[in-house]
Structures are given as C-alpha cells and as structure tokens.
Amino acid sequence: MTSSEFAGSPDLPWRASSFCNNGSCVEVARLPNGGMAVRDNKLGDDSPVLRFTPREWESFVESVRSEIP
C-alpha cells in the first residue's frame, strides 16, 4: 500500500523526466529505505506525496513495462 503525505518532503532529491517540458509532470525521489516517492511538480513542496516501498515500486514499473508494446 502507498501512503500519502502533504508537503514535508522538500529535502528529497526530486527529479522529473527530461521529456517534461510543459510543467505538467510528476517528479520522483528515491527514499532512504530504497522505495520511491512521487509528487506533482506543478504543486512542488505543497503536493501530496505518494510513497512506495521498494516492492511496490518494482511491481508498478513491471506493470508499466508490460503495457508498452
């Protein structure tokens, strides 16, 4: 399960895709436990943050890859 927290994660090393050029993207940051955090870059530090455990993130990435032809 993921958890959502508001703000409170500005110190994470957030990054967006190099394909993000219109400001409507998500940003990701690696968490100390090996998991990942995701937020809306339009809202920046005010964005809710979704936190994924390493296994949840791995499962998410596998699912996305399986949908790409």
Jmol script that loads the backbone (N, CA, C; Angstrom):
load data "model"
ATOM      1  N   MET A   1       0.830  -1.178   0.000  1.00  0.00           N
ATOM      2  CA  MET A   1       0.000   0.000   0.000  1.00  0.00           C
ATOM      3  C   MET A   1       0.874   1.242   0.000  1.00  0.00           C
ATOM      4  N   THR A   2       0.406   2.234  -0.693  1.00  0.00           N
ATOM      5  CA  THR A   2       1.121   3.501  -0.680  1.00  0.00           C
ATOM      6  C   THR A   2       0.519   4.390   0.384  1.00  0.00           C
ATOM      7  N   SER A   3       1.296   5.354   0.829  1.00  0.00           N
ATOM      8  CA  SER A   3       0.757   6.329   1.766  1.00  0.00           C
ATOM      9  C   SER A   3       0.925   7.705   1.162  1.00  0.00           C
ATOM     10  N   SER A   4       0.074   8.599   1.534  1.00  0.00           N
ATOM     11  CA  SER A   4       0.133   9.962   1.016  1.00  0.00           C
ATOM     12  C   SER A   4       0.390  10.916   2.162  1.00  0.00           C
ATOM     13  N   GLU A   5       1.303  11.844   1.945  1.00  0.00           N
ATOM     14  CA  GLU A   5       1.587  12.859   2.944  1.00  0.00           C
ATOM     15  C   GLU A   5       1.646  14.193   2.234  1.00  0.00           C
ATOM     16  N   PHE A   6       1.169  15.237   2.895  1.00  0.00           N
ATOM     17  CA  PHE A   6       1.222  16.570   2.314  1.00  0.00           C
ATOM     18  C   PHE A   6       2.516  17.246   2.723  1.00  0.00           C
ATOM     19  N   ALA A   7       3.108  17.948   1.753  1.00  0.00           N
ATOM     20  CA  ALA A   7       4.357  18.681   1.961  1.00  0.00           C
ATOM     21  C   ALA A   7       5.331  17.790   2.718  1.00  0.00           C
ATOM     22  N   GLY A   8       6.159  18.339   3.548  1.00  0.00           N
ATOM     23  CA  GLY A   8       7.010  17.549   4.412  1.00  0.00           C
ATOM     24  C   GLY A   8       8.107  16.754   3.746  1.00  0.00           C
ATOM     25  N   SER A   9       8.308  16.877   2.442  1.00  0.00           N
ATOM     26  CA  SER A   9       9.376  16.136   1.782  1.00  0.00           C
ATOM     27  C   SER A   9      10.194  17.017   0.852  1.00  0.00           C
ATOM     28  N   PRO A  10      10.369  18.286   1.172  1.00  0.00           N
ATOM     29  CA  PRO A  10      11.123  19.151   0.265  1.00  0.00           C
ATOM     30  C   PRO A  10      12.604  18.820   0.210  1.00  0.00           C
ATOM     31  N   ASP A  11      13.119  18.117   1.222  1.00  0.00           N
ATOM     32  CA  ASP A  11      14.538  17.807   1.264  1.00  0.00           C
ATOM     33  C   ASP A  11      14.924  16.608   0.406  1.00  0.00           C
ATOM     34  N   LEU A  12      13.963  15.934  -0.178  1.00  0.00           N
ATOM     35  CA  LEU A  12      14.273  14.804  -1.052  1.00  0.00           C
ATOM     36  C   LEU A  12      14.830  15.311  -2.382  1.00  0.00           C
ATOM     37  N   PRO A  13      15.692  14.534  -3.020  1.00  0.00           N
ATOM     38  CA  PRO A  13      16.259  14.932  -4.319  1.00  0.00           C
ATOM     39  C   PRO A  13      15.272  14.662  -5.458  1.00  0.00           C
ATOM     40  N   TRP A  14      14.309  15.539  -5.628  1.00  0.00           N
ATOM     41  CA  TRP A  14      13.260  15.361  -6.630  1.00  0.00           C
ATOM     42  C   TRP A  14      13.825  15.521  -8.034  1.00  0.00           C
ATOM     43  N   ARG A  15      13.282  14.721  -8.973  1.00  0.00           N
ATOM     44  CA  ARG A  15      13.668  14.874 -10.372  1.00  0.00           C
ATOM     45  C   ARG A  15      12.476  14.547 -11.260  1.00  0.00           C
ATOM     46  N   ALA A  16      12.439  15.200 -12.401  1.00  0.00           N
ATOM     47  CA  ALA A  16      11.382  14.976 -13.389  1.00  0.00           C
ATOM     48  C   ALA A  16      12.015  14.412 -14.653  1.00  0.00           C
ATOM     49  N   SER A  17      11.225  13.825 -15.485  1.00  0.00           N
ATOM     50  CA  SER A  17      11.703  13.284 -16.751  1.00  0.00           C
ATOM     51  C   SER A  17      12.261  14.390 -17.636  1.00  0.00           C
ATOM     52  N   SER A  18      13.244  14.059 -18.434  1.00  0.00           N
ATOM     53  CA  SER A  18      13.781  15.028 -19.395  1.00  0.00           C
ATOM     54  C   SER A  18      12.754  15.342 -20.476  1.00  0.00           C
ATOM     55  N   PHE A  19      11.723  14.519 -20.598  1.00  0.00           N
ATOM     56  CA  PHE A  19      10.651  14.760 -21.563  1.00  0.00           C
ATOM     57  C   PHE A  19       9.621  15.748 -21.029  1.00  0.00           C
ATOM     58  N   CYS A  20       9.741  16.135 -19.780  1.00  0.00           N
ATOM     59  CA  CYS A  20       8.800  17.070 -19.170  1.00  0.00           C
ATOM     60  C   CYS A  20       9.188  18.490 -19.581  1.00  0.00           C
ATOM     61  N   ASN A  21       8.387  19.084 -20.445  1.00  0.00           N
ATOM     62  CA  ASN A  21       8.724  20.427 -20.900  1.00  0.00           C
ATOM     63  C   ASN A  21       7.594  21.428 -20.749  1.00  0.00           C
ATOM     64  N   ASN A  22       6.453  20.981 -20.267  1.00  0.00           N
ATOM     65  CA  ASN A  22       5.336  21.916 -20.120  1.00  0.00           C
ATOM     66  C   ASN A  22       4.933  22.129 -18.664  1.00  0.00           C
ATOM     67  N   GLY A  23       5.682  21.554 -17.744  1.00  0.00           N
ATOM     68  CA  GLY A  23       5.390  21.754 -16.328  1.00  0.00           C
ATOM     69  C   GLY A  23       4.261  20.920 -15.779  1.00  0.00           C
ATOM     70  N   SER A  24       3.705  20.021 -16.576  1.00  0.00           N
ATOM     71  CA  SER A  24       2.618  19.159 -16.115  1.00  0.00           C
ATOM     72  C   SER A  24       3.127  17.732 -15.976  1.00  0.00           C
ATOM     73  N   CYS A  25       4.027  17.546 -15.060  1.00  0.00           N
ATOM     74  CA  CYS A  25       4.667  16.240 -14.909  1.00  0.00           C
ATOM     75  C   CYS A  25       4.666  15.820 -13.444  1.00  0.00           C
ATOM     76  N   VAL A  26       5.072  14.600 -13.241  1.00  0.00           N
ATOM     77  CA  VAL A  26       5.301  14.132 -11.888  1.00  0.00           C
ATOM     78  C   VAL A  26       6.803  14.114 -11.655  1.00  0.00           C
ATOM     79  N   GLU A  27       7.182  14.203 -10.396  1.00  0.00           N
ATOM     80  CA  GLU A  27       8.583  14.100 -10.002  1.00  0.00           C
ATOM     81  C   GLU A  27       8.721  12.883  -9.102  1.00  0.00           C
ATOM     82  N   VAL A  28       9.884  12.275  -9.130  1.00  0.00           N
ATOM     83  CA  VAL A  28      10.166  11.132  -8.280  1.00  0.00           C
ATOM     84  C   VAL A  28      11.413  11.409  -7.456  1.00  0.00           C
ATOM     85  N   ALA A  29      11.497  10.740  -6.315  1.00  0.00           N
ATOM     86  CA  ALA A  29      12.678  10.835  -5.459  1.00  0.00           C
ATOM     87  C   ALA A  29      12.885   9.480  -4.790  1.00  0.00           C
ATOM     88  N   ARG A  30      14.133   9.070  -4.710  1.00  0.00           N
ATOM     89  CA  ARG A  30      14.455   7.822  -4.019  1.00  0.00           C
ATOM     90  C   ARG A  30      14.423   8.070  -2.515  1.00  0.00           C
ATOM     91  N   LEU A  31      13.790   7.148  -1.793  1.00  0.00           N
ATOM     92  CA  LEU A  31      13.682   7.244  -0.337  1.00  0.00           C
ATOM     93  C   LEU A  31      14.837   6.486   0.321  1.00  0.00           C
ATOM     94  N   PRO A  32      15.185   6.852   1.542  1.00  0.00           N
ATOM     95  CA  PRO A  32      16.288   6.176   2.239  1.00  0.00           C
ATOM     96  C   PRO A  32      16.103   4.666   2.368  1.00  0.00           C
ATOM     97  N   ASN A  33      14.856   4.187   2.408  1.00  0.00           N
ATOM     98  CA  ASN A  33      14.604   2.749   2.547  1.00  0.00           C
ATOM     99  C   ASN A  33      14.658   2.013   1.216  1.00  0.00           C
ATOM    100  N   GLY A  34      14.995   2.723   0.125  1.00  0.00           N
ATOM    101  CA  GLY A  34      15.053   2.099  -1.191  1.00  0.00           C
ATOM    102  C   GLY A  34      13.767   2.244  -1.975  1.00  0.00           C
ATOM    103  N   GLY A  35      12.727   2.759  -1.343  1.00  0.00           N
ATOM    104  CA  GLY A  35      11.459   2.983  -2.028  1.00  0.00           C
ATOM    105  C   GLY A  35      11.511   4.264  -2.846  1.00  0.00           C
ATOM    106  N   MET A  36      10.365   4.664  -3.352  1.00  0.00           N
ATOM    107  CA  MET A  36      10.275   5.869  -4.170  1.00  0.00           C
ATOM    108  C   MET A  36       9.119   6.735  -3.690  1.00  0.00           C
ATOM    109  N   ALA A  37       9.276   8.032  -3.900  1.00  0.00           N
ATOM    110  CA  ALA A  37       8.224   9.000  -3.611  1.00  0.00           C
ATOM    111  C   ALA A  37       7.852   9.674  -4.924  1.00  0.00           C
ATOM    112  N   VAL A  38       6.588  10.018  -5.083  1.00  0.00           N
ATOM    113  CA  VAL A  38       6.090  10.645  -6.308  1.00  0.00           C
ATOM    114  C   VAL A  38       5.245  11.846  -5.912  1.00  0.00           C
ATOM    115  N   ARG A  39       5.423  12.962  -6.649  1.00  0.00           N
ATOM    116  CA  ARG A  39       4.610  14.153  -6.396  1.00  0.00           C
ATOM    117  C   ARG A  39       4.351  14.889  -7.707  1.00  0.00           C
ATOM    118  N   ASP A  40       3.401  15.812  -7.676  1.00  0.00           N
ATOM    119  CA  ASP A  40       3.031  16.649  -8.818  1.00  0.00           C
ATOM    120  C   ASP A  40       3.958  17.854  -8.849  1.00  0.00           C
ATOM    121  N   ASN A  41       4.698  18.031  -9.941  1.00  0.00           N
ATOM    122  CA  ASN A  41       5.661  19.139  -9.952  1.00  0.00           C
ATOM    123  C   ASN A  41       5.005  20.511 -10.052  1.00  0.00           C
ATOM    124  N   LYS A  42       3.748  20.582 -10.486  1.00  0.00           N
ATOM    125  CA  LYS A  42       3.065  21.886 -10.525  1.00  0.00           C
ATOM    126  C   LYS A  42       2.870  22.442  -9.123  1.00  0.00           C
ATOM    127  N   LEU A  43       2.704  21.548  -8.158  1.00  0.00           N
ATOM    128  CA  LEU A  43       2.463  21.963  -6.776  1.00  0.00           C
ATOM    129  C   LEU A  43       3.738  22.016  -5.949  1.00  0.00           C
ATOM    130  N   GLY A  44       4.790  21.394  -6.425  1.00  0.00           N
ATOM    131  CA  GLY A  44       6.076  21.407  -5.727  1.00  0.00           C
ATOM    132  C   GLY A  44       5.957  20.924  -4.301  1.00  0.00           C
ATOM    133  N   ASP A  45       6.498  21.688  -3.362  1.00  0.00           N
ATOM    134  CA  ASP A  45       6.502  21.281  -1.961  1.00  0.00           C
ATOM    135  C   ASP A  45       5.109  21.186  -1.350  1.00  0.00           C
ATOM    136  N   ASP A  46       4.097  21.765  -2.001  1.00  0.00           N
ATOM    137  CA  ASP A  46       2.724  21.683  -1.498  1.00  0.00           C
ATOM    138  C   ASP A  46       1.983  20.454  -2.017  1.00  0.00           C
ATOM    139  N   SER A  47       2.620  19.664  -2.862  1.00  0.00           N
ATOM    140  CA  SER A  47       1.978  18.496  -3.456  1.00  0.00           C
ATOM    141  C   SER A  47       1.849  17.360  -2.444  1.00  0.00           C
ATOM    142  N   PRO A  48       0.751  16.612  -2.518  1.00  0.00           N
ATOM    143  CA  PRO A  48       0.710  15.361  -1.765  1.00  0.00           C
ATOM    144  C   PRO A  48       1.836  14.463  -2.286  1.00  0.00           C
ATOM    145  N   VAL A  49       2.393  13.662  -1.414  1.00  0.00           N
ATOM    146  CA  VAL A  49       3.486  12.769  -1.798  1.00  0.00           C
ATOM    147  C   VAL A  49       3.025  11.328  -1.618  1.00  0.00           C
ATOM    148  N   LEU A  50       3.129  10.550  -2.691  1.00  0.00           N
ATOM    149  CA  LEU A  50       2.852   9.118  -2.620  1.00  0.00           C
ATOM    150  C   LEU A  50       4.168   8.413  -2.363  1.00  0.00           C
ATOM    151  N   ARG A  51       4.180   7.545  -1.370  1.00  0.00           N
ATOM    152  CA  ARG A  51       5.403   6.812  -1.027  1.00  0.00           C
ATOM    153  C   ARG A  51       5.183   5.323  -1.315  1.00  0.00           C
ATOM    154  N   PHE A  52       6.135   4.744  -2.038  1.00  0.00           N
ATOM    155  CA  PHE A  52       6.073   3.340  -2.417  1.00  0.00           C
ATOM    156  C   PHE A  52       7.220   2.582  -1.764  1.00  0.00           C
ATOM    157  N   THR A  53       6.939   1.403  -1.253  1.00  0.00           N
ATOM    158  CA  THR A  53       8.015   0.539  -0.766  1.00  0.00           C
ATOM    159  C   THR A  53       8.802   0.068  -1.988  1.00  0.00           C
ATOM    160  N   PRO A  54      10.001  -0.482  -1.778  1.00  0.00           N
ATOM    161  CA  PRO A  54      10.745  -0.990  -2.933  1.00  0.00           C
ATOM    162  C   PRO A  54       9.951  -2.017  -3.741  1.00  0.00           C
ATOM    163  N   ARG A  55       9.264  -2.918  -3.079  1.00  0.00           N
ATOM    164  CA  ARG A  55       8.484  -3.948  -3.797  1.00  0.00           C
ATOM    165  C   ARG A  55       7.301  -3.330  -4.539  1.00  0.00           C
ATOM    166  N   GLU A  56       6.625  -2.375  -3.935  1.00  0.00           N
ATOM    167  CA  GLU A  56       5.503  -1.714  -4.617  1.00  0.00           C
ATOM    168  C   GLU A  56       5.993  -0.991  -5.865  1.00  0.00           C
ATOM    169  N   TRP A  57       7.137  -0.313  -5.771  1.00  0.00           N
ATOM    170  CA  TRP A  57       7.674   0.414  -6.918  1.00  0.00           C
ATOM    171  C   TRP A  57       8.066  -0.559  -8.027  1.00  0.00           C
ATOM    172  N   GLU A  58       8.722  -1.654  -7.651  1.00  0.00           N
ATOM    173  CA  GLU A  58       9.117  -2.671  -8.622  1.00  0.00           C
ATOM    174  C   GLU A  58       7.896  -3.221  -9.350  1.00  0.00           C
ATOM    175  N   SER A  59       6.847  -3.492  -8.615  1.00  0.00           N
ATOM    176  CA  SER A  59       5.616  -4.004  -9.201  1.00  0.00           C
ATOM    177  C   SER A  59       4.996  -2.981 -10.161  1.00  0.00           C
ATOM    178  N   PHE A  60       4.986  -1.715  -9.754  1.00  0.00           N
ATOM    179  CA  PHE A  60       4.455  -0.645 -10.599  1.00  0.00           C
ATOM    180  C   PHE A  60       5.239  -0.563 -11.911  1.00  0.00           C
ATOM    181  N   VAL A  61       6.570  -0.544 -11.816  1.00  0.00           N
ATOM    182  CA  VAL A  61       7.407  -0.443 -13.018  1.00  0.00           C
ATOM    183  C   VAL A  61       7.199  -1.651 -13.921  1.00  0.00           C
ATOM    184  N   GLU A  62       7.119  -2.841 -13.348  1.00  0.00           N
ATOM    185  CA  GLU A  62       6.868  -4.044 -14.145  1.00  0.00           C
ATOM    186  C   GLU A  62       5.530  -3.947 -14.876  1.00  0.00           C
ATOM    187  N   SER A  63       4.512  -3.436 -14.206  1.00  0.00           N
ATOM    188  CA  SER A  63       3.193  -3.288 -14.819  1.00  0.00           C
ATOM    189  C   SER A  63       3.226  -2.309 -15.983  1.00  0.00           C
ATOM    190  N   VAL A  64       3.909  -1.198 -15.800  1.00  0.00           N
ATOM    191  CA  VAL A  64       4.016  -0.207 -16.874  1.00  0.00           C
ATOM    192  C   VAL A  64       4.761  -0.796 -18.057  1.00  0.00           C
ATOM    193  N   ARG A  65       5.864  -1.451 -17.807  1.00  0.00           N
ATOM    194  CA  ARG A  65       6.642  -2.058 -18.897  1.00  0.00           C
ATOM    195  C   ARG A  65       5.851  -3.100 -19.657  1.00  0.00           C
ATOM    196  N   SER A  66       4.996  -3.831 -18.972  1.00  0.00           N
ATOM    197  CA  SER A  66       4.211  -4.879 -19.647  1.00  0.00           C
ATOM    198  C   SER A  66       3.147  -4.286 -20.571  1.00  0.00           C
ATOM    199  N   GLU A  67       2.801  -3.016 -20.374  1.00  0.00           N
ATOM    200  CA  GLU A  67       1.802  -2.343 -21.203  1.00  0.00           C
ATOM    201  C   GLU A  67       2.411  -1.676 -22.422  1.00  0.00           C
ATOM    202  N   ILE A  68       3.721  -1.536 -22.463  1.00  0.00           N
ATOM    203  CA  ILE A  68       4.394  -0.879 -23.583  1.00  0.00           C
ATOM    204  C   ILE A  68       4.653  -1.907 -24.680  1.00  0.00           C
ATOM    205  N   PRO A  69       4.147  -1.638 -25.887  1.00  0.00           N
ATOM    206  CA  PRO A  69       4.327  -2.619 -26.972  1.00  0.00           C
ATOM    207  C   PRO A  69       5.779  -2.768 -27.392  1.00  0.00           C
TER     208      PRO A  69
END
end "model"
wireframe off; spacefill off
backbone 0.3
color backbone group
